[in-house]
């Protein structure tokens, strides 16, 4: 007799994002009484298809940083260098992972993070990431420049360290 053995390591994989960059385009109104203030920016979404964990007890996490102008200088009174938003990762566990940024006028502020509910069984599925509720601190005018932020989605065992 020959005993044959093997093992399968616990593994979680996030699928490749449906798009690696979310380009918000021109973010301010260019005419009317609200010229220079944030435009009505519609929700954006990215899908991470074919994501999986091969064990029970996994969860999603999300971390987001505000869209900030990279100049690093303090904005004049009445202006801001930050656009805040809410990032939500869904499709896993019994509740979504949600992060809402809260940068100050000058863009300073910690990243926001959140975790979702526990997925009680191994799972294969799509993770949806949505961006919504875009706002500027104090509804100030935005300083001209190139703005960027970053969203990080994590998938792993409970408790998830962000």
Secondary structure, 3 states (H helix, E strand, C coil): CCCCCCCCCCCEECCCECCCCCCCCCCECCCCCCCCCECCCCCEEEEEEEEEECCCCEEEEEEECCEEECCCCCCCCCEECEEEEEEEEECCCCCCEEEECCCCCCCCCCCEEEECCCECCCEEEEEEEEEEEEECHHHCEECCCCEECCEEEEEEECCCCC
